[in-house]
Amino acid sequence: MRALAAPVRIAIVLQLREAARCVHELVDALGLPQPLVSQHLRILKAAGVVDGERSGREVFYRLVDHHLADIVVAAVTHSAEEVEQ
């Protein structure tokens, strides 16, 4: 779970929950620099959270386990509820 300790990595997991994406799609969706997104993807991949599949010149990243994304959504929702109270 340490792999999910950074807000950027949580945002990446939430994006990949919808569909597999390549780096430039994540960069556009998150509004972050490409090197930063790539760095966080490497951490997620090393932790076994995401996997990459090459298609031509691009690598499409996907979640290894979609249950993890559900846990992240539940945690983010719970955290937001705590802040509101």
Jmol script that loads the backbone (N, CA, C; Angstrom):
load data "model"
ATOM      1  N   MET A   1       0.807  -1.210   0.000  1.00  0.00           N
ATOM      2  CA  MET A   1       0.000   0.000   0.000  1.00  0.00           C
ATOM      3  C   MET A   1       0.849   1.273   0.000  1.00  0.00           C
ATOM      4  N   ARG A   2       2.133   1.128   0.291  1.00  0.00           N
ATOM      5  CA  ARG A   2       2.992   2.312   0.259  1.00  0.00           C
ATOM      6  C   ARG A   2       3.043   2.910  -1.133  1.00  0.00           C
ATOM      7  N   ALA A   3       2.813   2.072  -2.128  1.00  0.00           N
ATOM      8  CA  ALA A   3       2.826   2.565  -3.509  1.00  0.00           C
ATOM      9  C   ALA A   3       1.720   3.577  -3.745  1.00  0.00           C
ATOM     10  N   LEU A   4       0.699   3.560  -2.903  1.00  0.00           N
ATOM     11  CA  LEU A   4      -0.425   4.485  -3.061  1.00  0.00           C
ATOM     12  C   LEU A   4      -0.335   5.666  -2.100  1.00  0.00           C
ATOM     13  N   ALA A   5       0.837   5.890  -1.533  1.00  0.00           N
ATOM     14  CA  ALA A   5       0.998   6.946  -0.545  1.00  0.00           C
ATOM     15  C   ALA A   5       1.002   8.350  -1.151  1.00  0.00           C
ATOM     16  N   ALA A   6       1.223   8.468  -2.435  1.00  0.00           N
ATOM     17  CA  ALA A   6       1.305   9.784  -3.077  1.00  0.00           C
ATOM     18  C   ALA A   6       0.000  10.113  -3.799  1.00  0.00           C
ATOM     19  N   PRO A   7      -0.476  11.345  -3.657  1.00  0.00           N
ATOM     20  CA  PRO A   7      -1.709  11.749  -4.343  1.00  0.00           C
ATOM     21  C   PRO A   7      -1.657  11.542  -5.858  1.00  0.00           C
ATOM     22  N   VAL A   8      -0.488  11.729  -6.461  1.00  0.00           N
ATOM     23  CA  VAL A   8      -0.367  11.538  -7.913  1.00  0.00           C
ATOM     24  C   VAL A   8      -0.651  10.086  -8.273  1.00  0.00           C
ATOM     25  N   ARG A   9      -0.136   9.156  -7.478  1.00  0.00           N
ATOM     26  CA  ARG A   9      -0.360   7.740  -7.772  1.00  0.00           C
ATOM     27  C   ARG A   9      -1.821   7.354  -7.568  1.00  0.00           C
ATOM     28  N   ILE A  10      -2.466   7.947  -6.593  1.00  0.00           N
ATOM     29  CA  ILE A  10      -3.904   7.706  -6.413  1.00  0.00           C
ATOM     30  C   ILE A  10      -4.655   8.208  -7.635  1.00  0.00           C
ATOM     31  N   ALA A  11      -4.290   9.391  -8.122  1.00  0.00           N
ATOM     32  CA  ALA A  11      -4.945   9.947  -9.309  1.00  0.00           C
ATOM     33  C   ALA A  11      -4.726   9.053 -10.529  1.00  0.00           C
ATOM     34  N   ILE A  12      -3.540   8.484 -10.660  1.00  0.00           N
ATOM     35  CA  ILE A  12      -3.262   7.576 -11.779  1.00  0.00           C
ATOM     36  C   ILE A  12      -4.136   6.336 -11.673  1.00  0.00           C
ATOM     37  N   VAL A  13      -4.230   5.760 -10.483  1.00  0.00           N
ATOM     38  CA  VAL A  13      -5.073   4.569 -10.286  1.00  0.00           C
ATOM     39  C   VAL A  13      -6.520   4.883 -10.642  1.00  0.00           C
ATOM     40  N   LEU A  14      -6.999   6.046 -10.237  1.00  0.00           N
ATOM     41  CA  LEU A  14      -8.384   6.416 -10.551  1.00  0.00           C
ATOM     42  C   LEU A  14      -8.584   6.571 -12.057  1.00  0.00           C
ATOM     43  N   GLN A  15      -7.592   7.093 -12.761  1.00  0.00           N
ATOM     44  CA  GLN A  15      -7.683   7.203 -14.220  1.00  0.00           C
ATOM     45  C   GLN A  15      -7.691   5.821 -14.871  1.00  0.00           C
ATOM     46  N   LEU A  16      -6.839   4.936 -14.381  1.00  0.00           N
ATOM     47  CA  LEU A  16      -6.738   3.597 -14.968  1.00  0.00           C
ATOM     48  C   LEU A  16      -7.938   2.728 -14.608  1.00  0.00           C
ATOM     49  N   ARG A  17      -8.681   3.155 -13.625  1.00  0.00           N
ATOM     50  CA  ARG A  17      -9.908   2.439 -13.256  1.00  0.00           C
ATOM     51  C   ARG A  17     -10.897   2.467 -14.422  1.00  0.00           C
ATOM     52  N   GLU A  18     -10.884   3.558 -15.166  1.00  0.00           N
ATOM     53  CA  GLU A  18     -11.810   3.734 -16.286  1.00  0.00           C
ATOM     54  C   GLU A  18     -11.385   2.927 -17.506  1.00  0.00           C
ATOM     55  N   ALA A  19     -10.078   2.933 -17.804  1.00  0.00           N
ATOM     56  CA  ALA A  19      -9.574   2.235 -18.997  1.00  0.00           C
ATOM     57  C   ALA A  19      -8.052   2.247 -18.980  1.00  0.00           C
ATOM     58  N   ALA A  20      -7.454   1.358 -19.765  1.00  0.00           N
ATOM     59  CA  ALA A  20      -6.003   1.383 -19.948  1.00  0.00           C
ATOM     60  C   ALA A  20      -5.644   2.679 -20.670  1.00  0.00           C
ATOM     61  N   ARG A  21      -4.512   3.251 -20.296  1.00  0.00           N
ATOM     62  CA  ARG A  21      -4.098   4.521 -20.894  1.00  0.00           C
ATOM     63  C   ARG A  21      -2.592   4.525 -21.110  1.00  0.00           C
ATOM     64  N   CYS A  22      -2.183   5.284 -22.114  1.00  0.00           N
ATOM     65  CA  CYS A  22      -0.749   5.477 -22.321  1.00  0.00           C
ATOM     66  C   CYS A  22      -0.322   6.727 -21.546  1.00  0.00           C
ATOM     67  N   VAL A  23       0.979   6.929 -21.466  1.00  0.00           N
ATOM     68  CA  VAL A  23       1.510   8.017 -20.646  1.00  0.00           C
ATOM     69  C   VAL A  23       0.959   9.370 -21.076  1.00  0.00           C
ATOM     70  N   HIS A  24       0.932   9.644 -22.380  1.00  0.00           N
ATOM     71  CA  HIS A  24       0.486  10.981 -22.802  1.00  0.00           C
ATOM     72  C   HIS A  24      -0.986  11.212 -22.469  1.00  0.00           C
ATOM     73  N   GLU A  25      -1.793  10.164 -22.447  1.00  0.00           N
ATOM     74  CA  GLU A  25      -3.198  10.322 -22.040  1.00  0.00           C
ATOM     75  C   GLU A  25      -3.285  10.659 -20.552  1.00  0.00           C
ATOM     76  N   LEU A  26      -2.442  10.031 -19.751  1.00  0.00           N
ATOM     77  CA  LEU A  26      -2.417  10.344 -18.320  1.00  0.00           C
ATOM     78  C   LEU A  26      -1.904  11.760 -18.083  1.00  0.00           C
ATOM     79  N   VAL A  27      -0.888  12.158 -18.835  1.00  0.00           N
ATOM     80  CA  VAL A  27      -0.351  13.519 -18.729  1.00  0.00           C
ATOM     81  C   VAL A  27      -1.451  14.534 -19.027  1.00  0.00           C
ATOM     82  N   ASP A  28      -2.195  14.321 -20.106  1.00  0.00           N
ATOM     83  CA  ASP A  28      -3.277  15.237 -20.476  1.00  0.00           C
ATOM     84  C   ASP A  28      -4.382  15.252 -19.427  1.00  0.00           C
ATOM     85  N   ALA A  29      -4.759  14.080 -18.931  1.00  0.00           N
ATOM     86  CA  ALA A  29      -5.860  13.984 -17.969  1.00  0.00           C
ATOM     87  C   ALA A  29      -5.495  14.597 -16.621  1.00  0.00           C
ATOM     88  N   LEU A  30      -4.245  14.442 -16.209  1.00  0.00           N
ATOM     89  CA  LEU A  30      -3.830  14.904 -14.885  1.00  0.00           C
ATOM     90  C   LEU A  30      -3.200  16.291 -14.900  1.00  0.00           C
ATOM     91  N   GLY A  31      -2.794  16.759 -16.081  1.00  0.00           N
ATOM     92  CA  GLY A  31      -2.160  18.073 -16.170  1.00  0.00           C
ATOM     93  C   GLY A  31      -0.801  18.117 -15.489  1.00  0.00           C
ATOM     94  N   LEU A  32      -0.077  17.004 -15.557  1.00  0.00           N
ATOM     95  CA  LEU A  32       1.236  16.911 -14.923  1.00  0.00           C
ATOM     96  C   LEU A  32       2.308  16.686 -15.980  1.00  0.00           C
ATOM     97  N   PRO A  33       3.565  17.013 -15.656  1.00  0.00           N
ATOM     98  CA  PRO A  33       4.651  16.782 -16.614  1.00  0.00           C
ATOM     99  C   PRO A  33       4.867  15.285 -16.872  1.00  0.00           C
ATOM    100  N   GLN A  34       5.244  14.956 -18.095  1.00  0.00           N
ATOM    101  CA  GLN A  34       5.444  13.560 -18.488  1.00  0.00           C
ATOM    102  C   GLN A  34       6.475  12.841 -17.622  1.00  0.00           C
ATOM    103  N   PRO A  35       7.624  13.462 -17.304  1.00  0.00           N
ATOM    104  CA  PRO A  35       8.591  12.736 -16.470  1.00  0.00           C
ATOM    105  C   PRO A  35       8.028  12.364 -15.094  1.00  0.00           C
ATOM    106  N   LEU A  36       7.200  13.233 -14.525  1.00  0.00           N
ATOM    107  CA  LEU A  36       6.603  12.954 -13.217  1.00  0.00           C
ATOM    108  C   LEU A  36       5.629  11.780 -13.302  1.00  0.00           C
ATOM    109  N   VAL A  37       4.792  11.768 -14.324  1.00  0.00           N
ATOM    110  CA  VAL A  37       3.833  10.674 -14.509  1.00  0.00           C
ATOM    111  C   VAL A  37       4.586   9.362 -14.734  1.00  0.00           C
ATOM    112  N   SER A  38       5.622   9.390 -15.554  1.00  0.00           N
ATOM    113  CA  SER A  38       6.408   8.183 -15.823  1.00  0.00           C
ATOM    114  C   SER A  38       7.074   7.655 -14.555  1.00  0.00           C
ATOM    115  N   GLN A  39       7.586   8.560 -13.739  1.00  0.00           N
ATOM    116  CA  GLN A  39       8.223   8.160 -12.478  1.00  0.00           C
ATOM    117  C   GLN A  39       7.221   7.442 -11.571  1.00  0.00           C
ATOM    118  N   HIS A  40       6.032   7.987 -11.447  1.00  0.00           N
ATOM    119  CA  HIS A  40       5.017   7.376 -10.587  1.00  0.00           C
ATOM    120  C   HIS A  40       4.511   6.058 -11.170  1.00  0.00           C
ATOM    121  N   LEU A  41       4.435   5.966 -12.481  1.00  0.00           N
ATOM    122  CA  LEU A  41       4.046   4.697 -13.107  1.00  0.00           C
ATOM    123  C   LEU A  41       5.083   3.609 -12.829  1.00  0.00           C
ATOM    124  N   ARG A  42       6.361   3.978 -12.835  1.00  0.00           N
ATOM    125  CA  ARG A  42       7.415   3.001 -12.523  1.00  0.00           C
ATOM    126  C   ARG A  42       7.247   2.455 -11.108  1.00  0.00           C
ATOM    127  N   ILE A  43       6.905   3.324 -10.170  1.00  0.00           N
ATOM    128  CA  ILE A  43       6.702   2.902  -8.783  1.00  0.00           C
ATOM    129  C   ILE A  43       5.496   1.973  -8.689  1.00  0.00           C
ATOM    130  N   LEU A  44       4.407   2.346  -9.348  1.00  0.00           N
ATOM    131  CA  LEU A  44       3.204   1.508  -9.334  1.00  0.00           C
ATOM    132  C   LEU A  44       3.464   0.160  -9.996  1.00  0.00           C
ATOM    133  N   LYS A  45       4.248   0.163 -11.069  1.00  0.00           N
ATOM    134  CA  LYS A  45       4.554  -1.091 -11.765  1.00  0.00           C
ATOM    135  C   LYS A  45       5.436  -1.983 -10.894  1.00  0.00           C
ATOM    136  N   ALA A  46       6.427  -1.401 -10.243  1.00  0.00           N
ATOM    137  CA  ALA A  46       7.319  -2.170  -9.367  1.00  0.00           C
ATOM    138  C   ALA A  46       6.554  -2.785  -8.197  1.00  0.00           C
ATOM    139  N   ALA A  47       5.489  -2.119  -7.756  1.00  0.00           N
ATOM    140  CA  ALA A  47       4.676  -2.614  -6.644  1.00  0.00           C
ATOM    141  C   ALA A  47       3.621  -3.615  -7.101  1.00  0.00           C
ATOM    142  N   GLY A  48       3.518  -3.823  -8.411  1.00  0.00           N
ATOM    143  CA  GLY A  48       2.536  -4.776  -8.926  1.00  0.00           C
ATOM    144  C   GLY A  48       1.125  -4.233  -9.010  1.00  0.00           C
ATOM    145  N   VAL A  49       0.993  -2.911  -8.955  1.00  0.00           N
ATOM    146  CA  VAL A  49      -0.332  -2.279  -9.032  1.00  0.00           C
ATOM    147  C   VAL A  49      -0.778  -2.141 -10.482  1.00  0.00           C
ATOM    148  N   VAL A  50       0.165  -1.786 -11.360  1.00  0.00           N
ATOM    149  CA  VAL A  50      -0.149  -1.635 -12.777  1.00  0.00           C
ATOM    150  C   VAL A  50       0.771  -2.527 -13.606  1.00  0.00           C
ATOM    151  N   ASP A  51       0.357  -2.742 -14.831  1.00  0.00           N
ATOM    152  CA  ASP A  51       1.148  -3.504 -15.791  1.00  0.00           C
ATOM    153  C   ASP A  51       1.117  -2.730 -17.101  1.00  0.00           C
ATOM    154  N   GLY A  52       2.174  -2.822 -17.871  1.00  0.00           N
ATOM    155  CA  GLY A  52       2.236  -2.120 -19.141  1.00  0.00           C
ATOM    156  C   GLY A  52       2.298  -3.083 -20.305  1.00  0.00           C
ATOM    157  N   GLU A  53       1.602  -2.725 -21.378  1.00  0.00           N
ATOM    158  CA  GLU A  53       1.618  -3.535 -22.596  1.00  0.00           C
ATOM    159  C   GLU A  53       1.979  -2.636 -23.768  1.00  0.00           C
ATOM    160  N   ARG A  54       3.053  -2.994 -24.454  1.00  0.00           N
ATOM    161  CA  ARG A  54       3.521  -2.181 -25.575  1.00  0.00           C
ATOM    162  C   ARG A  54       2.627  -2.387 -26.789  1.00  0.00           C
ATOM    163  N   SER A  55       2.295  -1.262 -27.417  1.00  0.00           N
ATOM    164  CA  SER A  55       1.539  -1.273 -28.665  1.00  0.00           C
ATOM    165  C   SER A  55       2.213  -0.263 -29.589  1.00  0.00           C
ATOM    166  N   GLY A  56       3.046  -0.762 -30.485  1.00  0.00           N
ATOM    167  CA  GLY A  56       3.816   0.146 -31.331  1.00  0.00           C
ATOM    168  C   GLY A  56       4.841   0.880 -30.499  1.00  0.00           C
ATOM    169  N   ARG A  57       4.803   2.199 -30.551  1.00  0.00           N
ATOM    170  CA  ARG A  57       5.757   3.016 -29.795  1.00  0.00           C
ATOM    171  C   ARG A  57       5.263   3.364 -28.403  1.00  0.00           C
ATOM    172  N   GLU A  58       4.029   3.042 -28.098  1.00  0.00           N
ATOM    173  CA  GLU A  58       3.463   3.429 -26.810  1.00  0.00           C
ATOM    174  C   GLU A  58       3.266   2.222 -25.900  1.00  0.00           C
ATOM    175  N   VAL A  59       3.264   2.500 -24.608  1.00  0.00           N
ATOM    176  CA  VAL A  59       2.961   1.483 -23.608  1.00  0.00           C
ATOM    177  C   VAL A  59       1.637   1.873 -22.971  1.00  0.00           C
ATOM    178  N   PHE A  60       0.694   0.952 -22.996  1.00  0.00           N
ATOM    179  CA  PHE A  60      -0.594   1.179 -22.358  1.00  0.00           C
ATOM    180  C   PHE A  60      -0.571   0.535 -20.985  1.00  0.00           C
ATOM    181  N   TYR A  61      -0.880   1.336 -19.977  1.00  0.00           N
ATOM    182  CA  TYR A  61      -0.879   0.859 -18.601  1.00  0.00           C
ATOM    183  C   TYR A  61      -2.298   0.528 -18.180  1.00  0.00           C
ATOM    184  N   ARG A  62      -2.408  -0.545 -17.384  1.00  0.00           N
ATOM    185  CA  ARG A  62      -3.710  -0.963 -16.870  1.00  0.00           C
ATOM    186  C   ARG A  62      -3.515  -1.433 -15.441  1.00  0.00           C
ATOM    187  N   LEU A  63      -4.608  -1.450 -14.700  1.00  0.00           N
ATOM    188  CA  LEU A  63      -4.563  -1.965 -13.338  1.00  0.00           C
ATOM    189  C   LEU A  63      -4.448  -3.478 -13.367  1.00  0.00           C
ATOM    190  N   VAL A  64      -3.643  -4.021 -12.495  1.00  0.00           N
ATOM    191  CA  VAL A  64      -3.518  -5.468 -12.380  1.00  0.00           C
ATOM    192  C   VAL A  64      -4.758  -6.026 -11.683  1.00  0.00           C
ATOM    193  N   ASP A  65      -5.263  -5.296 -10.672  1.00  0.00           N
ATOM    194  CA  ASP A  65      -6.420  -5.746  -9.897  1.00  0.00           C
ATOM    195  C   ASP A  65      -7.389  -4.574  -9.724  1.00  0.00           C
ATOM    196  N   HIS A  66      -8.549  -4.660 -10.337  1.00  0.00           N
ATOM    197  CA  HIS A  66      -9.519  -3.563 -10.253  1.00  0.00           C
ATOM    198  C   HIS A  66     -10.122  -3.418  -8.862  1.00  0.00           C
ATOM    199  N   HIS A  67     -10.013  -4.438  -8.030  1.00  0.00           N
ATOM    200  CA  HIS A  67     -10.499  -4.312  -6.655  1.00  0.00           C
ATOM    201  C   HIS A  67      -9.712  -3.241  -5.907  1.00  0.00           C
ATOM    202  N   LEU A  68      -8.450  -3.092  -6.256  1.00  0.00           N
ATOM    203  CA  LEU A  68      -7.626  -2.073  -5.631  1.00  0.00           C
ATOM    204  C   LEU A  68      -8.183  -0.685  -5.916  1.00  0.00           C
ATOM    205  N   ALA A  69      -8.638  -0.447  -7.119  1.00  0.00           N
ATOM    206  CA  ALA A  69      -9.226   0.849  -7.465  1.00  0.00           C
ATOM    207  C   ALA A  69     -10.481   1.094  -6.640  1.00  0.00           C
ATOM    208  N   ASP A  70     -11.270   0.061  -6.404  1.00  0.00           N
ATOM    209  CA  ASP A  70     -12.466   0.208  -5.576  1.00  0.00           C
ATOM    210  C   ASP A  70     -12.091   0.597  -4.150  1.00  0.00           C
ATOM    211  N   ILE A  71     -11.016   0.014  -3.636  1.00  0.00           N
ATOM    212  CA  ILE A  71     -10.541   0.354  -2.292  1.00  0.00           C
ATOM    213  C   ILE A  71     -10.079   1.807  -2.251  1.00  0.00           C
ATOM    214  N   VAL A  72      -9.370   2.247  -3.288  1.00  0.00           N
ATOM    215  CA  VAL A  72      -8.905   3.634  -3.359  1.00  0.00           C
ATOM    216  C   VAL A  72     -10.094   4.585  -3.389  1.00  0.00           C
ATOM    217  N   VAL A  73     -11.100   4.282  -4.194  1.00  0.00           N
ATOM    218  CA  VAL A  73     -12.294   5.130  -4.269  1.00  0.00           C
ATOM    219  C   VAL A  73     -12.969   5.202  -2.903  1.00  0.00           C
ATOM    220  N   ALA A  74     -13.110   4.074  -2.234  1.00  0.00           N
ATOM    221  CA  ALA A  74     -13.740   4.055  -0.910  1.00  0.00           C
ATOM    222  C   ALA A  74     -12.938   4.886   0.088  1.00  0.00           C
ATOM    223  N   ALA A  75     -11.621   4.780   0.042  1.00  0.00           N
ATOM    224  CA  ALA A  75     -10.775   5.541   0.961  1.00  0.00           C
ATOM    225  C   ALA A  75     -10.867   7.038   0.692  1.00  0.00           C
ATOM    226  N   VAL A  76     -10.848   7.427  -0.577  1.00  0.00           N
ATOM    227  CA  VAL A  76     -10.946   8.847  -0.928  1.00  0.00           C
ATOM    228  C   VAL A  76     -12.308   9.397  -0.511  1.00  0.00           C
ATOM    229  N   THR A  77     -13.359   8.646  -0.757  1.00  0.00           N
ATOM    230  CA  THR A  77     -14.706   9.069  -0.372  1.00  0.00           C
ATOM    231  C   THR A  77     -14.805   9.214   1.137  1.00  0.00           C
ATOM    232  N   HIS A  78     -14.281   8.242   1.862  1.00  0.00           N
ATOM    233  CA  HIS A  78     -14.321   8.280   3.323  1.00  0.00           C
ATOM    234  C   HIS A  78     -13.539   9.480   3.845  1.00  0.00           C
ATOM    235  N   SER A  79     -12.381   9.730   3.263  1.00  0.00           N
ATOM    236  CA  SER A  79     -11.556  10.858   3.671  1.00  0.00           C
ATOM    237  C   SER A  79     -12.275  12.181   3.431  1.00  0.00           C
ATOM    238  N   ALA A  80     -12.957  12.299   2.297  1.00  0.00           N
ATOM    239  CA  ALA A  80     -13.711  13.521   1.988  1.00  0.00           C
ATOM    240  C   ALA A  80     -14.851  13.715   2.978  1.00  0.00           C
ATOM    241  N   GLU A  81     -15.500  12.633   3.372  1.00  0.00           N
ATOM    242  CA  GLU A  81     -16.586  12.721   4.349  1.00  0.00           C
ATOM    243  C   GLU A  81     -16.057  13.175   5.706  1.00  0.00           C
ATOM    244  N   GLU A  82     -14.871  12.697   6.079  1.00  0.00           N
ATOM    245  CA  GLU A  82     -14.255  13.087   7.348  1.00  0.00           C
ATOM    246  C   GLU A  82     -13.953  14.586   7.351  1.00  0.00           C
ATOM    247  N   VAL A  83     -13.479  15.112   6.236  1.00  0.00           N
ATOM    248  CA  VAL A  83     -13.142  16.529   6.133  1.00  0.00           C
ATOM    249  C   VAL A  83     -14.397  17.385   6.245  1.00  0.00           C
ATOM    250  N   GLU A  84     -15.494  16.933   5.655  1.00  0.00           N
ATOM    251  CA  GLU A  84     -16.741  17.695   5.677  1.00  0.00           C
ATOM    252  C   GLU A  84     -17.330  17.791   7.080  1.00  0.00           C
ATOM    253  N   GLN A  85     -17.062  16.806   7.914  1.00  0.00           N
ATOM    254  CA  GLN A  85     -17.635  16.804   9.271  1.00  0.00           C
ATOM    255  C   GLN A  85     -16.830  17.658  10.144  1.00  0.00           C
TER     256      GLN A  85
END
end "model"
wireframe off; spacefill off
backbone 0.3
color backbone group
